[in-house]
């Protein structure tokens, strides 16, 4: 008897879970609360540990049609004058070490690729989850549409891929986990897209560049086959506490944060017509991802700060592991399979969560002896090789 899986949340993790599950012969459908399917956000790093699973889904060629393959990454530059502190060649070195390239892409392009790979009936829009119960027959999810119409869906398993503000997480996490409040980093992030024809030439290179300065850092790289430059700027949050990718910021506030920086930074900011702004929070690692026939996936399980660009990659790893654990089982064995999924994924994702903390301290050192020692240390590091535990095959 085929296992039926309902996935709550139609972001990258939810859609990837449906693709991996269906590839494993499992009946899977995605329930998304939005009435129109569109992915928010801007640029995203598609690291080798994300590229290989996408290739196994048969999406490698589709990815290459819009993603920009990095020739270099971690190009650190000094804030005042753009002096290069270090740079990591990618390309052949990355393929030799990890069997895949590293890309950067627009999140919306990735989302569209996943949607196109799914059968139309596998994605159900305008389904906001408002209730869940478990019983001997399975798990029942209650959905409500914008017009108030209620629908009940019975499945053998339900996967909460509904993001950092997951409505299902309280039904899954342990009581101790549930008491943890979101942890505020003290920072906010500005995100904007700059048309390629308005950007300085150096920003069009297939390079991930990070400008480091006191209390701030500024990241850019080309996306959407080079048509845009993605900008992410980290700054002290001040009174800003809104945790949403949809929150509108002001370009003039972004410009004020980076006054006095290299003119190329100022040009990128001046060329942006709008910006999103959100406060950066993360969560403590959860000890429990599965409860009976329910399990967490992606940001619902391991919301993390963005400093290592691993949020989406870890969600894709979750999706592939989930499908492997559910493949070939009978519906009565779902709870045990979800516990195996938890055992496989929780330690690694929690390590990435914790690793993502504290990077802002190193990136934001004020000018002085500590900053000079940091900059000198860049010259002796090998970040690509040092990322072997992350970019290599997940254990």
DRENNU-377625 format. One record per residue: x negated, y, z of N, C-alpha, C in turn. Coordinates in pm, whole numbers, plus 50000, padded with zeros to 5 digits. Layout:
N
XYZXYZXYZ
...
# end
This chain:
395
499154988050000500005000050000499115012550000
499375021849911498545033749896498745043450011
497655048450064497725058550169498145071950109
499055078750178499525091950134498945102450228
498345112850170497705123250249498285136850210
498705144450311499135158250292498045167450342
497645176950259496575186350293497205200050310
497025206050426497575219250454496485229550428
496685237750325495705248050290495115245750153
495265255450065494805254049927493575262149894
492665263449990491375269749962490425259849898
489145263249893488165254549829488125240749896
488125240450029488055227650099489265219050075
490455224950080491675217250059491775211549919
491455219649819491505214749681490455204049656
489245206049711488205195949695488605182849762
489235183649879489695171549946490675163949858
491605171049796492575164349708491865157649591
490875164349534490155158549420489395145949461
488695146349573487955134549617488895123149656
489985126349724490925116049764491565109349643
491985117149547492625111449428491615103249348
490375107549347489325099849280489145086149348
489405085449478489295073049554490565064749548
491535068849468492775061249455493805064149562
493665075349632494565079049741495525089749693
496775088449729497795098249691497625110649777
497335121949717497055134149794497735146049730
498345154449814498975166849769498565178149862
498445190149805498015202049879499215211149897
499415216050019500515225150052499915238550095
500185248750015499585261950034500685272050065
500445280450167501495289750209501725301150110
500715304950034500895315949938501815311749824
502625321249781503525318349669502785319049536
501695326549532500845327249414499475322149452
498925313149370497645307049404496505315749353
495825322049446494645329949409493685329549527
492405328949495491375328249599490775341949620
490685346149745490065358949777488575356749801
487885367749827486445366649847485695370849722
484405369349728483585373649614482525363049588
481265366349608480205356949574480035345849675
479465334849628479215323249713477975316049661
477165310949753476015302949716476465288349700
476145282549586476465268449560475145260949570
474825256749690473535250649719473495236149670
472305230049664472205216449609473095206149678
473305207549810474165198149880475635200149847
475955210649774477305212549719477345208749571
476245211249501476195208449358476325193349331
475625185149410475665170649385477065164849401
477825168149509479205163149515480075167949398
479875180449355480665185349241480325177349115
479055173849099478675165748984479325151948991
479435146449111480085133349126481575134149095
482145145849108483555147849068483685149948917
482565150748847482595153448704482725168148670
482375176948765482565191348746481245198748721
480155191548701478865198048681478845207248560
479385202448449479385210648328480275222848344
481425221048406482335232348427481695242848518
480965238348620480285247748709479275256148631
478515249948544477485257048469478035267348372
479335266648343479915276148248480075290048307
480165291148441480365304348501479365307548613
478815297348677477875299848786476515303748730
475775311448807474425315948768473415307148841
472575300548763471545291948821470395300748871
470065299448997469035307949056467635303549011
466875313348968465445310948942464605313749065
465155321649156464465324549282465505327749388
465165325149512466065327949624465245333249740
465945338449840465285344049958464185353749917
464515362349820463585373049786463805384149888
462955384249991463075394150097462355406950056
463045418250074462485431350041462625440850160
461675449950167461705459950275462715470850241
463435475250341464585484050323464235497650262
463095503250298462785517050256462365518150110
461535508550067460895510149936461035497849846
461715487349894461905475549810460685466849797
459655469249879458455460749871458835446249895
458375437149808458695422949820457865416949932
458535411050030457875404650144457595390050116
458505383650044458305369650002459405366049903
459165355449828460165350449734459955335549716
461065328049706461005313549689461425309749547
460495304849464460905299949332461875288149347
462865287549259463835276549262463645268349134
464675266949053464535260048925463965246148938
462825243748874462205230448872461885225449012
461425234449100461085230349236462305225049310
463435231749292464665227449359465145214149304
465095212649172465535200049110464635188549153
463335190949161462415180249199462655175649342
462955185049431463155181549571464535175549599
465565181049534466935177849574467815172549462
467255170949343468025165249234469135174049182
469065186949212470105196249168469565210349174
470195219149098469865233349103470625239949216
470295252449242471045261049332471675272049247
472965274249267473705284149189474285294849281
474725305749219475595315349285476795317249194
477965319549253479195319949173480215328849242
481225332549166482385339349223483305328649282
483715330849406484595321149472485855318549389
486395328949327487605327249247487375318049127
486175318449068485865309648956485815295049002
485225292649118485195279049173486615274149201
487405282949258488785279349291489565275649166
489395283549061490085280648935489615267348876
488335264348888487815251548840488475239748912
488625240849043489285230149118490755228849078
491445240049065492865239549028493045232748892
492195236048799492325230348665492045215348665
491225210648759490905196448767492005188348832
492915194848906494005187948973495235187348885
495995176448890497295176248822498195187148880
499035193348800499875204348850500735200548969
501225188148972502115184249081501385181349212
500055182349212499285179849335499165192249421
499615203849371499515216349446500925222149462
501365223649585502705228849617502555242549682
502975252949612502865266549663504075270249749
503935281349820505025286549904505475276450009
504495269850072504755260250179503925264250302
504555271550392503885275450517504205265250625
503175259450682503385248950781503845255150913
504995250450964505545256051088505765245351194
505435232751163505625222351263504975209351222
504615201151321504025188051294504375178651407
504725166351372504955155751471504375142751417
503905134251509503385121151473504285110351530
504405099451455505175088151502504695075351438
505395064451465504985051451412505015051151260
505925058851200506075058851055505065067750984
504385076251058503425085250996503445098951063
503035109150991503025122851042503975131150957
504825138951024505795147250954505395161850967
505265168350854504965182550849506225190050809
506465201250875507615209750842507075222450778
507615225450660507185237350586508355246850569
508015259650560509035269950538508595278850422
509525281950333509215290650220509465305150257
509115313950167509345328250193510815331450209
511675323650147513125326050158513735319150278
512925312050357513445305350476513845290850456
513695285750334514045271650309513035262550378
513535252550448512665243250521512585229950448
511355224250449511095211450385510295202850482
510655190050491509885180550571509145170950479
507895168450510507065159350431506505148750525
506755136050491506215124850568505015119150493
503895117750563502695112250502502005103050602
501025095650554500245086950643499175094650718
498705105650661497695114050724497925128450683
497585137650772497655151950741496305158250772
495805166150678494505172450691494695187550700
494205193450808494295207850827493085214450763
493295220050644492265227550573492715242050561
493335246850669493995259950665493175271050729
491855269450729490985280650755490725283750901
490045294950920489545298751051490675301251150
491855304951101493015307351187494005295751178
493505283751167494325271851146495495270951244
496695268751189497875266851273497955252551328
497275243251262497315229351307496225225851407
495195234251417494075230851506494515228151650
495465235651708495865232551846496445218551862
496975212851755497535199251763496455188551749
495235192651720494155183151691493005184451789
492585196651818491425198751905491735194452048
490695191152123490875187352262491305199452344
491805196852464492215207852552491045216852585
489865211052605488675219152634488305227952514
488355222152395488065229952275489045241452258
490305238752288491355248652266491175261052353
490445259652462490245271152551489175280652500
488395276652403487325285252352487905296652270
487525308752303487935320352226486965322652111
487405328952001486465332451893485325341051948
484125338851896482935346051942482615357251844
482625369651891482375381151806480875383551797
480375385151675478945386751652478455401051675
479385410651681478995424751688478765431051552
478915423051446478645427751310479915427651226
479865435351120480875434251016480165432450882
480895427650785480345425650650481185433450550
480515440950465481145447250350480895438250229
481905436050147481755428250024482295436449908
481535437049800482045443649681481395437849557
482035440249444481535435949314481195448249231
480025447749170479565458849087479435453748943
480065460448845479895456248706478425456448666
478025446748588476615445448553476075457848484
476895464348402476385476048329476195488248418
476645487648544476445498648637475355495848739
474805483748737473835479448839472405481948791
471475484048885470075485248846469575472148785
468615473048695468135461448621467685450148713
467025453448823466485443048910467585434648974
468805440048984469905432649044470545422748947
470185423348820470755414248720469975401248707
468795400748766467985388648759468685377148832
468475364648790469075353148860468335350148990
468445359649082467695359349207468635363549320
468535356749432469235360849553468295369849633
468645382549643467765392449705468355397049838
467485397649940467895402150073466985413650116
467575425250136466865436950186467045437250337
465935438250410465965437750556465615451350613
466435455950709466175468750773466685468750915
466395479350989466815480051129468335479051144
468795468751212470215467251242471085463551125
470515461551007471305459050886470555449350794
471285442850705470655437250586471645437350471
471105436550349471865439250227471485428350126
472495421350075472265409849986472945412349853
472275408249744472945408949614472425397949521
473295394049428472945384449323474025385049214
473685381249090474675381748982475615369748988
476855371548946477845360748941478675361948814
479595352548796480515352548681479755353848550
478815344548528477985344148408477255357348385
476935364448495476175376848486476995389248464
478325388248465479165400048438479235409548557
479015404348678479085412448799477895409648889
477625419148976476675417149084477465416649215
477295405949288477955404749418477105411549524
477725419449608477045426549715477665422549848
476835418749944477265416350081476335424350171
476915433050252476125441850337476545439950483
475575436650568475845434450710475435446750789
476325450950880476085463050957476755461651093
476365469851191477075469751318478565472651297
479415465551370480865466451347481475479151404
480835485251506481485496451571482815492151630
483875499351597485215495851648485955486051558
485335481951448486025473351351486145459151408
487375453851416487575440451470488445431851378
488795436751260489685429351172488925417751108
489415405651129488775393551078489605388350962
489395394150845490185390250728489425394050601
489385384550507488755387550378489575397550297
490805399650333491675408750257491605423050306
490975425550422490995438850481490205448650394
490845459750363490205469850279489255478450362
488045480350312487115489650373486985502050286
486045510550321485815522850245484365523150197
484185525850068482845526350011482005536950080
482625548050120481855558550186481305553950321
482045545150391481515539550516480325530450489
480425522550385479315513950345478085522450311
478295532850232477175541450192476515548050315
477325551950410476785558450529475885548950608
476255536250612475455526450687474055524550627
473935527150496472655524350429471985537050376
472285548150437471595560650402470105559450429
469305564350336467855564050352467205551450301
468005541750255467425529550201466945532050057
466265522150001465745523049865466845527949768
466515536649672467515542049580468305531349505
467715519549483468455509049411469605503449496
469425503449625470525499849714471625510349705
471225522849709472205533749699472955533149566
472255529549457472905528649326473955517549323
473615506149382474595495349386475835499449463
475635505849577476775510049658477595520549584
476935530249521477635540849450478425535649331
478005524149276478685518549159479895510149196
480105507549324481275499949368482485509149377
483615504449328484835512449334485685509249456
485455497749517486175494149639485365483649714
485725481349837485015471549918485975465150018
485735452550048486405445850159485495446950280
486105446250397485315447150520485935437950625
485125429550683485685421250790484675419350901
485225418151023484405415751141483985401051142
482745398551183482195385051178482355378051314
483145367551312483345358951427482935344751388
482595336751487482545322351464483185315251581
483185302151579483775294051684482715285051745
482945280851866482105270451924482355257351849
481325248851831481565235851769482635227951845
483515221751772484585213651831484075199551860
484465194151972484105180352005485035170351939
486215174951899487215165751843487785171651714
487655164151606488195168251477489435160251438
489675149051503490765140351463491595136651585
492905136151565493845132151669494925123851604
494825110551618495795101851552495695102951402
496765107251339496835108251193496505122351142
496015130951230495685144651194494175146651200
493645154851109492205158051113491975171951055
490865177851095490455191151050489425190150939
489355200650857488395201050747488035215650719
486785218150683486365231550644486345241250762
486685253850735486625264050840487535260850957
488595253450936489455249451047488685241051148
487665233851101486865225151187485585231851234
484975240251150483625245151182483385259151126
484215268551165484005282451120482625287251164
481875292551071480485296351099480165310051041
479105316151092478635328751036477995326150899
477955336250812477595333850672476115334350641
475235334550740473835337850714473065326950642
473565314750639472915304150561473755300050440
474845306950413475645304350294476155290050285
476575284250401476925270050402478405267250430
479225277450446480625274850480481315265950379
481255269650251481925261750147481235248350126
479915248250130479185235750108479555225350213
479685229750339480055220250443481495215350424
482375223750373483745219450345483755208950234
482925210650133482865200750025482295187650078
481285188350164480775176050227481875169250309
482655177250382483795171550456484715163850362
485055170050251486015164150158485535150750105
484255150050067483745137450014483695126750122
483275130450243483215120750352484605115850391
485575124850391486955120950424487465110450327
487245112650198487705103050097487015089650114
485715089850145485005077250165485565069450283
485945076350390486465069650508487885064250488
488665070850405490055066450382490185056650266
489155055450185489235046850066489465032250104
490445026150041490665011750055491315007150183
491745016350270492355011950395493865010850381
494495004150477495945003550485496455015350567
497705019850546498235031150622498115029450773
498225017150823498145015050968496745017951024
495755018850937494375020850981493905035250969
494835044450943494465058450919493765064651040
494305062751159493725069251277492255065251297
491955052451279490575047951293489685053851186
490195055051063489415060750953489105075450979
490085082751034489835096851063488835098651176
488805089451271487775090051375486385087251316
486325078451217485035076151150484585088651077
485535095251011485235107950943484685118151044
485315119251158484845128351263483415124851304
483155112051324481825107651368480765110651264
481115109751136480165112551028479885127451017
480915135651025480755149650990480525159151107
481075156251223481005165851333479575169451373
478645159851388477295163751430476585172851330
476685169651203475965177651102476575191551089
477895192351078478525205451063478305214151186
478305208051304478055215651426476635221051427
475685213251377474305217951370474195230051279
474905229651167474865241051074475515253251138
476635251151209477265262251281476275269251374
475615261451457474705267251555473475273351490
472995267151382471855272451308472165286151250
473425288451215473825300951150473845312651246
473755309751376473715320351476472275325351494
472145338251525470845343651560470025348651444
470405344751322469635349351206469675364551195
470815370351235470935384851224469925391951314
469505385651422468515391951510467185393251436
466775382451370465515382851294465625392351176
466755391951105466915400450987466975415351022
467415418651144467735432551178466755438951274
465545433551283464565439151375464255453851341
464145462351442463705476051415462245476051372
461855486151298460465487151256459545487451378
458495479551369457565478751481456815465651479
456125462251587455275450251589456035437351558
457245435451614457995423151588458375422251440
458795433351385459145433651242457925430651156
456785436151191455565433851113455135419151121
455285413051239454955398951253455915390251173
457195393951175458175386651094457815387350946
457525399350898457225401050756455965393350717
454965393350803453735385850774454015370950770
454935366250853455275352050856455965347250732
456645356150662457315352150538456335346250438
455145351450435454155347350334453715332950352
453845327450472453365313950499454485303550503
455715308050493456845298750501457135291950368
457785280350373458265273150255459745270050275
460615280050259462025277950293462705266750215
462275264450091462915253850014462625240150075
461375237550108461025224750171461575223850314
461605235050383462115235050519463615232650524
464285233850411465725231450404466065217050367
465085208050373465315194250329466455187550404
466535189650535467605183150612468975188050570
469025200350516470295206250477470645203650332
469655205750243469895204550100469805190250049
469145181450125469075167550085470385160350110
470405147350086471625139650107472005139750253
473295142450279473785142850416473695128850478
473185128350599473055115550669474365111750733
# end
